[in-house]
Amino acid sequence: MNDGGKRSRKHVPERTCLVTRRIMPRAGMLRFVLSPDGEVVFDLKGNLPGRGAWLAPDRRVLEEAIARDAFSRAFKARARAPEDLAERVRGQIGEAALSVLSLARKAGEAVSGFDKVAALIEKGAVAVLIEAADGAGDGRRKLEGKLKKAGKEAKVIDSFDSAQLSLAFSRPNVIHAAMKHGALAEKFVILAERAKALRPLDGA
């Protein structure tokens, strides 16, 4: 059937951020619900029952929502936000990202160690370059240089420290890691970038 050159586009569900009032794709936002006892609860998977309140994935936005009592207005009821809500959210997202990384390692889609990462770069198979936030910059520069020399591009993630990466790979002192192209890499990047955006405002 001739549609006049127009292609049908898949509908992308959108929501409005409580604080910024920006309309964004729902999949990229943070959803919160109200527990039976009136506490604000982060809905990591976006499937908890009840009315949802949505925020852009940004530490400043979340802290402003808490300070302005935006959740009470959204739920039209007294909503109690825990003092450490921002850290709870960041922790849950970070754990989810590291779980995906661990799964990728078990599936043979992620490697760790400078030499293994360099070898994967030479094969042109790196989708995500992962660098420990507390690692030295020299190794990172060398690996990024190898990517450039190979004419390849990869997403660089530095949202986690060596201890966290070591747990994900079940080996000590992980500083450099990489993931191959695939759904797991895409999911990891989304979660890791969200976790980084929720770091404390002092950068800790």
C-alpha positions as CSV (number, residue, x, y, z in Angstrom):
1,M,0.0,0.0,0.0
2,N,1.3,3.4,-1.0
3,D,1.6,5.6,2.1
4,G,2.8,8.7,0.3
5,G,6.4,8.0,1.3
6,K,5.6,8.1,5.0
7,R,6.9,5.3,7.1
8,S,5.0,4.1,10.2
9,R,7.0,4.7,13.3
10,K,6.8,2.6,16.4
11,H,5.1,4.5,19.3
12,V,7.5,5.4,22.1
13,P,5.8,5.8,25.5
14,E,6.7,9.2,27.1
15,R,6.3,10.7,30.5
16,T,6.8,14.2,32.0
17,C,9.5,14.8,34.6
18,L,8.1,16.1,37.9
19,V,10.8,18.7,38.2
20,T,11.9,19.9,34.8
21,R,8.5,19.3,33.1
22,R,10.4,17.9,30.2
23,I,8.6,15.1,28.2
24,M,11.0,12.2,27.7
25,P,10.9,8.5,26.6
26,R,9.6,6.5,29.6
27,A,12.4,3.9,29.2
28,G,15.1,6.5,30.0
29,M,13.4,7.9,33.1
30,L,13.3,7.0,36.8
31,R,9.9,5.7,38.1
32,F,8.8,6.0,41.7
33,V,5.7,4.7,43.5
34,L,4.1,5.2,46.9
35,S,4.2,2.3,49.3
36,P,1.1,1.5,51.5
37,D,2.7,3.3,54.4
38,G,3.4,6.5,52.4
39,E,7.1,6.0,51.6
40,V,8.5,6.9,48.2
41,V,9.9,3.7,46.6
42,F,12.1,3.5,43.5
43,D,10.8,1.2,40.8
44,L,13.9,-0.1,39.1
45,K,12.0,-2.4,36.6
46,G,9.2,0.0,36.1
47,N,6.5,-2.6,36.8
48,L,5.4,-2.0,40.4
49,P,1.6,-1.5,40.8
50,G,0.2,1.9,41.5
51,R,0.4,5.4,40.2
52,G,3.9,6.3,39.0
53,A,5.9,9.5,39.4
54,W,8.7,10.1,36.9
55,L,12.0,12.0,37.0
56,A,14.8,12.6,34.6
57,P,17.9,10.4,35.6
58,D,19.9,13.2,37.2
59,R,21.1,13.6,40.8
60,R,20.2,17.3,40.9
61,V,16.7,16.6,39.6
62,L,16.1,13.9,42.2
63,E,17.4,16.0,45.1
64,E,15.2,18.9,44.0
65,A,12.2,16.7,43.9
66,I,12.9,15.7,47.5
67,A,13.5,19.2,48.6
68,R,10.4,20.6,47.0
69,D,8.2,17.7,48.1
70,A,7.3,17.1,44.5
71,F,6.3,13.5,45.2
72,S,3.4,14.6,47.5
73,R,2.0,16.7,44.6
74,A,2.5,13.9,42.1
75,F,0.8,11.3,44.3
76,K,-1.8,13.7,45.6
77,A,-1.0,12.3,49.1
78,R,1.6,12.8,51.8
79,A,4.7,11.1,50.4
80,R,7.7,10.5,52.7
81,A,11.0,10.4,50.8
82,P,13.9,8.7,52.7
83,E,16.9,11.0,53.3
84,D,19.1,8.6,51.5
85,L,16.7,8.0,48.5
86,A,19.2,9.3,46.0
87,E,21.8,6.8,47.2
88,R,19.3,4.0,47.3
89,V,18.4,4.7,43.7
90,R,22.1,4.9,42.6
91,G,22.9,1.8,44.5
92,Q,20.1,-0.3,42.9
93,I,20.9,0.9,39.4
94,G,24.7,0.3,39.9
95,E,24.0,-3.2,41.2
96,A,21.8,-3.9,38.2
97,A,24.5,-2.7,35.8
98,L,27.1,-4.9,37.4
99,S,24.8,-7.9,37.3
100,V,24.5,-7.4,33.6
101,L,28.3,-7.2,33.3
102,S,28.7,-10.3,35.3
103,L,26.2,-12.1,33.1
104,A,28.0,-10.9,30.0
105,R,31.3,-12.3,31.4
106,K,29.7,-15.7,32.0
107,A,28.3,-15.6,28.5
108,G,31.7,-14.9,27.0
109,E,30.7,-11.4,25.9
110,A,32.9,-9.5,28.3
111,V,36.6,-9.7,29.2
112,S,38.9,-8.1,31.7
113,G,42.6,-7.3,31.8
114,F,44.7,-5.0,29.6
115,D,45.9,-7.7,27.2
116,K,42.5,-9.3,26.7
117,V,40.9,-6.0,26.1
118,A,43.7,-5.0,23.6
119,A,43.2,-8.3,21.7
120,L,39.5,-7.7,21.5
121,I,40.1,-4.2,20.1
122,E,42.4,-5.6,17.5
123,K,39.6,-7.9,16.4
124,G,37.3,-5.0,16.1
125,A,34.8,-6.6,18.5
126,V,34.7,-4.0,21.3
127,A,31.4,-2.2,21.8
128,V,32.1,-0.9,25.4
129,L,35.4,-0.1,26.9
130,I,35.1,-0.2,30.7
131,E,37.7,1.6,32.9
132,A,37.8,1.6,36.7
133,A,37.1,5.1,38.1
134,D,40.1,4.8,40.4
135,G,42.5,3.4,37.8
136,A,45.5,5.2,36.4
137,G,45.0,7.1,33.3
138,D,48.0,5.7,31.3
139,G,46.4,2.3,30.6
140,R,43.1,3.9,29.6
141,R,44.9,6.3,27.2
142,K,46.7,3.4,25.6
143,L,43.5,1.4,25.0
144,E,41.7,4.4,23.7
145,G,44.7,5.0,21.4
146,K,44.4,1.4,20.1
147,L,40.7,2.0,19.4
148,K,41.5,5.1,17.4
149,K,44.4,3.4,15.5
150,A,42.0,0.6,14.6
151,G,39.5,3.1,13.3
152,K,36.9,1.9,15.8
153,E,34.6,3.6,18.2
154,A,33.4,2.3,21.5
155,K,31.4,3.6,24.4
156,V,33.7,4.4,27.4
157,I,32.3,3.7,30.8
158,D,34.0,4.7,34.0
159,S,31.0,4.6,36.5
160,F,32.5,1.9,38.7
161,D,35.7,1.5,40.8
162,S,38.1,-1.5,40.7
163,A,36.5,-3.2,43.6
164,Q,33.1,-3.2,41.9
165,L,34.5,-4.4,38.6
166,S,36.5,-7.1,40.4
167,L,33.3,-8.5,42.0
168,A,31.5,-8.6,38.6
169,F,34.4,-10.5,37.0
170,S,35.1,-12.7,40.1
171,R,38.8,-11.8,40.0
172,P,41.0,-9.3,41.8
173,N,42.3,-5.9,40.6
174,V,40.2,-5.4,37.5
175,I,41.0,-2.0,36.0
176,H,40.3,-2.5,32.3
177,A,37.4,-4.5,30.8
178,A,35.4,-4.6,27.6
179,M,32.1,-5.9,26.2
180,K,31.3,-7.2,22.8
181,H,28.4,-5.9,20.7
182,G,25.0,-7.2,21.7
183,A,21.9,-6.6,23.9
184,L,23.8,-7.0,27.1
185,A,26.3,-4.3,26.2
186,E,23.4,-1.9,25.3
187,K,21.6,-2.6,28.6
188,F,24.9,-2.2,30.6
189,V,25.6,1.2,29.0
190,I,22.1,2.5,29.8
191,L,22.3,1.5,33.5
192,A,26.0,2.5,33.9
193,E,25.4,6.0,32.5
194,R,22.3,6.4,34.7
195,A,24.3,5.4,37.8
196,K,27.0,8.0,36.9
197,A,24.4,10.7,36.5
198,L,23.2,9.9,40.0
199,R,26.6,10.4,41.7
200,P,26.7,12.9,44.6
201,L,27.0,16.5,43.4
202,D,30.5,16.7,45.0
203,G,31.6,14.1,42.6
204,A,32.3,11.4,45.2
